[in-house]
Amino acid sequence: MKEFLIIFHPEKNVTDTPIVINAKTEEEVNCYLFGNTNIPYSVIDLDEEEIKTYKIVKNELKEVQEKDEDEIKGIYRVQKVTYSIHKKNGEKILKASYNFRSEKGWVWSSEYLSFDKTGYPRTKAIEWLTTRLQPDYINVNAIHQNNPKIDTESVYAMRDIFETPKQVEIEMNKQGYPKVVAEIWGY
């Protein structure tokens, strides 16, 4: 399963609306949208272009070519976090994509978490999980590193009960991509 960003381009003076959907191919996305909307839209394969920055110019989606570290570095309100399972070298990895809007357009920063490994990758993933579980749904104290029931697929199945951080602090990594360095919770 892949992630695709759909940006609807409504009439003038209406804000462009982004959504992220999961589908196997871009053709599957287009078939779905063809019967459900007459609003112009753009489709972006996030698995191929997830870190690039886009903006809308006269109802056309344009990639922002030049990204200066200071242009995206900062604190942003999180619009949405989407989740998917990816396979890398035969291992299932949970991908959490944070969606936020910078001055240059919509930006995504993804976190890759391994619940199926041992050691530091699993410890990091379990810590990430416990920060977003809603106490009404699960006993957070029951989650610990050696719990064999906590794997990538079981965590993905819980994604609907995850809390979303209100804001994220973004810095640029060595490769020039946005990276979440802190999550800001609270109301």
N, C-alpha and C positions, 0 to 999 in steps of 0.2 A: 504494500500500500504506500502511496506517495502523497505528499501534501501539495496542494495548489492554492495560490492566492488568487482570489477573484476580486477585482476592483470594479464596482459599478460606477458608471459615469452618467448621473442623472442630468436633468436640464440645468440651465444656468442658475446661479445663486443657491444651489443645493450642494451640500458637502458630498464629495465622493465617498462611497461606502465600501470598506474592505471586509472580506470574510475569508476564512481559510477552510477548505474542505479536503477530505481524504478521498482519493480515487486511485484506480490502477493506472489510468492513462489520461492525457489531456483530452483525447477524443471522448472518453467517458464523461469528463466534466462538460465539454461542449454539448453533448447529447442531453445531459441533465438540464443545462441552462437554456437550451434552445426551446424547450417546451415550457419553461417557467418564467421567462422574462422577455420583455421587448426593450429593456433598457440597455444601451451599449455597455460593454464590459471588456476588461482585459484579463487574461489568464497568465499567471506566472508559475512555473514549476519551481517550488521552493527547494526541492531536493537538489536542483542544479544551480539555482540562483538565489539561495536563501540569504546570503550575506550582503548582497548588493542593495543599494539604496535607490529608490525610485521617487519621482514626483510627477504630478499631472500638469501638463502644459497644453492648454487648449484642447482638453479631452483626449490627449494622447499621453500614454505612459512613457516617460523618458527615464533612462538610467542616469543617475548623477555620476559622471565619470571621475571627477576629481574629488577625493575625500581627504580633507585635512583632518588630522587627529583632533584638533580643537573644535571642528565643526560638529562632531557627533559626541564627543566627550561631554558628560554631564549627567544630570538626573532627569528622568523622563517618567511620565505616567504610563503605566502598563495598560494597554488597550485590551489585550487578551493573551492567554498562554494556550498554545495548542500542543497536543501530545501525539506521538506516533512511535511505533517500534521499528527499529532499523536493524539490519543484520550486517555485522562487520566481522570478517574472518570466521563466519559460522556462529558468532555470538550475537544474542539478542541484546540490543541496547535501547533504553528509553531516551527519546529525543523530546526535550521541552523547548519550544520556540516562543520566545517573548516578543510580542508585537508592540512597538511603540512608534510614535511619530516625532521625527526630528524636524528641524527647519528645512532640511533637504528632502523630506518625504517620509514614507513608511519604511521602517527598518526592523529587521529581525535579528535577534541574537539567540543562538541555540546552545543549550546545555545537554551534554551527552552523559547518561548515567547508567552504570552497570550494576544491577542487583544480582547478577548471576556469577560474578567473580568473587574472589576473596580478598582480604587485606584492605589496603587503602581505597581502591575503587568502590568496594561495597560499603565501607565505613562512610565515605563521602556521600554515596547514594542514599544510605539510611538517614543520615543527618538531613539531607535535602528533603526526604519524604516526611520526616517528623515535623518539619517547620510548616508544612502545608496541609496537614490533616486537621479536619474540623473535629474538635473534642466531642461534639454531640454524636458523631458517627463511629468513632473507634477509640479504644484506649491507647493513647500514644505510648504509655509506659510498656505496653505489650510488644511494641516494636523494638527489636534489638538485633544486633549484627548477626547473631547465630541462628536466627529464626529461619528455618528452611522453607517456610510457607511464603516468605517474602521473596518473590522473583520478579523479573521484568514483566511478564504477562499479568501476574496478579496486581502489580502496581498500576499497570496500564488500565486494567479493569476498574480501578478505583478513581480514575482521573476526574470523574464528575463531582467528587466530593472534595477535591483539592481547593484550598484557599488560594487566592491569587495575590501576589504582592501588589501594593498600591503603586509603588514606583520602583524603578531600578536605577542604579548608578552604573554608567557605561564608561568604559575606557577602551582604547584601541589596543589590540594585541600586537605582537611583533610582526604578524603578517598583514596588519592594516585593517583587521576586521573588528567590529564592535564586540565587546565581551562584557557580560554582566559581572561586576566586581562586588556588588552589594544589592540586597533586596531590602526595600523599605516597607514595613508592615504598618498597620494601624489605620486609623480612620480620620 
